[in-house]
Amino acid sequence: MKDPTETVIEGTLLNGVPCDMETALAGKANLRSRSKKCLLVGAAAAGIWFAAPAPAHAQFLDIFQAMFTTIQSDMGGSLQAINQMTGEMQQLYQATVWPLTLVNQARGFVSNSIASYRGYMTQVFDTPFESATLPNPQQLEAILHSRQASQVPALQASFSTNYGSVPPLNAASPQDRVMMDIDDSLGQENLKTALVADQGQDLILQTANQMENQVAVSAPGSDPYITAQAQVANLRCQAFMQKMLAAELRQEAGRIAHDNVLVKRRATAAGDINNLVSGALTR
């Protein structure tokens, strides 16, 4: 009569396939036995190496040399094949995907463009436009062209010096004082916005120059990263443009409102004259 454990062992499945566990366990035991034997042989070889006299060392050197030769002949062939494939892949990239000649040609074009046009473009952006002749206007003009946002307080003081302050309470009508104050505030706001935008423009130009320099020495395959940087710089430039457009729209709206106030005042004055004439005729 069969032992029940033998039935279980014989019917055991390994990854869905019937497996003889006795054979598997025996193979595992043999594997462990072989590993132990290898370790014992290695330890014995090392012990014999240190214990053996000097003439015996040559025999062990021959054994190690044979092992190294085997490693070099087997693994060395695979490494050589890998190196060959790597070289062929590099040649494919240099000859087909990113031809080195065309890459150098593009780099040369960028470098020549930088050398030919950057100086002239810098002169266009940095050309001075000072034309005032009196001291106070010259001061205001210098502040406006300073391209420094830190000059905003000085701009406000110089604006009051050149364009005057709002008259005192009894020196002008309330409506005129309100209109003067509104016009001055809109004028100062746009001048301050232009001053800050000039400084932002310098930062954008510096970023553009850095990107040009990077393109001139960029490695093949780096164009997506440079394109992403260009998109970010473009968004910043668009933000500055939107800021300036908003300031211009505010100035235009203030001018329209100012003209409308003048029309209202003329209509009011005409109504007052009409009332005076009507009153004089009815007496």
Contacts in CASP RR format, 6 or more apart in sequence:
PFRMAT RR
TARGET T0000
AUTHOR 0000-0000-0000
METHOD contacts of the structure
MODEL  1
MKDPTETVIEGTLLNGVPCDMETALAGKANLRSRSKKCLLVGAAAAGIWF
AAPAPAHAQFLDIFQAMFTTIQSDMGGSLQAINQMTGEMQQLYQATVWPL
TLVNQARGFVSNSIASYRGYMTQVFDTPFESATLPNPQQLEAILHSRQAS
QVPALQASFSTNYGSVPPLNAASPQDRVMMDIDDSLGQENLKTALVADQG
QDLILQTANQMENQVAVSAPGSDPYITAQAQVANLRCQAFMQKMLAAELR
QEAGRIAHDNVLVKRRATAAGDINNLVSGALTR
9 20 0 8 1.000
9 21 0 8 1.000
9 22 0 8 1.000
10 18 0 8 1.000
10 20 0 8 1.000
10 21 0 8 1.000
11 18 0 8 1.000
11 19 0 8 1.000
12 18 0 8 1.000
12 19 0 8 1.000
12 21 0 8 1.000
13 19 0 8 1.000
14 24 0 8 1.000
45 60 0 8 1.000
45 63 0 8 1.000
48 56 0 8 1.000
48 60 0 8 1.000
49 57 0 8 1.000
49 60 0 8 1.000
52 60 0 8 1.000
93 220 0 8 1.000
94 100 0 8 1.000
97 220 0 8 1.000
98 220 0 8 1.000
98 221 0 8 1.000
103 220 0 8 1.000
107 215 0 8 1.000
107 216 0 8 1.000
107 217 0 8 1.000
107 218 0 8 1.000
108 216 0 8 1.000
110 212 0 8 1.000
110 215 0 8 1.000
110 216 0 8 1.000
111 216 0 8 1.000
113 212 0 8 1.000
114 212 0 8 1.000
114 213 0 8 1.000
114 216 0 8 1.000
118 209 0 8 1.000
118 212 0 8 1.000
125 201 0 8 1.000
125 205 0 8 1.000
128 145 0 8 1.000
129 145 0 8 1.000
130 138 0 8 1.000
130 141 0 8 1.000
130 142 0 8 1.000
130 145 0 8 1.000
131 141 0 8 1.000
132 138 0 8 1.000
132 140 0 8 1.000
132 141 0 8 1.000
136 158 0 8 1.000
136 161 0 8 1.000
136 162 0 8 1.000
137 162 0 8 1.000
139 158 0 8 1.000
139 161 0 8 1.000
140 155 0 8 1.000
140 158 0 8 1.000
140 159 0 8 1.000
140 161 0 8 1.000
140 162 0 8 1.000
143 151 0 8 1.000
143 154 0 8 1.000
143 155 0 8 1.000
143 158 0 8 1.000
143 195 0 8 1.000
144 155 0 8 1.000
144 191 0 8 1.000
144 194 0 8 1.000
144 195 0 8 1.000
145 198 0 8 1.000
146 195 0 8 1.000
147 195 0 8 1.000
147 198 0 8 1.000
147 199 0 8 1.000
147 201 0 8 1.000
147 202 0 8 1.000
148 195 0 8 1.000
148 199 0 8 1.000
149 195 0 8 1.000
149 196 0 8 1.000
149 199 0 8 1.000
151 195 0 8 1.000
152 192 0 8 1.000
152 195 0 8 1.000
152 196 0 8 1.000
155 188 0 8 1.000
155 191 0 8 1.000
155 192 0 8 1.000
155 195 0 8 1.000
156 188 0 8 1.000
156 192 0 8 1.000
159 184 0 8 1.000
159 187 0 8 1.000
159 188 0 8 1.000
159 191 0 8 1.000
163 184 0 8 1.000
166 177 0 8 1.000
166 180 0 8 1.000
166 181 0 8 1.000
166 184 0 8 1.000
167 176 0 8 1.000
167 177 0 8 1.000
167 180 0 8 1.000
169 177 0 8 1.000
172 180 0 8 1.000
175 261 0 8 1.000
175 265 0 8 1.000
179 258 0 8 1.000
179 261 0 8 1.000
182 254 0 8 1.000
182 257 0 8 1.000
182 258 0 8 1.000
183 254 0 8 1.000
183 258 0 8 1.000
186 250 0 8 1.000
186 251 0 8 1.000
186 254 0 8 1.000
187 251 0 8 1.000
189 247 0 8 1.000
189 250 0 8 1.000
190 247 0 8 1.000
190 248 0 8 1.000
190 250 0 8 1.000
190 251 0 8 1.000
193 243 0 8 1.000
193 244 0 8 1.000
193 247 0 8 1.000
194 244 0 8 1.000
194 247 0 8 1.000
197 240 0 8 1.000
197 243 0 8 1.000
197 244 0 8 1.000
200 240 0 8 1.000
201 240 0 8 1.000
204 233 0 8 1.000
204 236 0 8 1.000
204 237 0 8 1.000
204 240 0 8 1.000
207 233 0 8 1.000
207 236 0 8 1.000
208 233 0 8 1.000
211 226 0 8 1.000
211 229 0 8 1.000
211 230 0 8 1.000
211 233 0 8 1.000
214 226 0 8 1.000
215 226 0 8 1.000
218 226 0 8 1.000
END
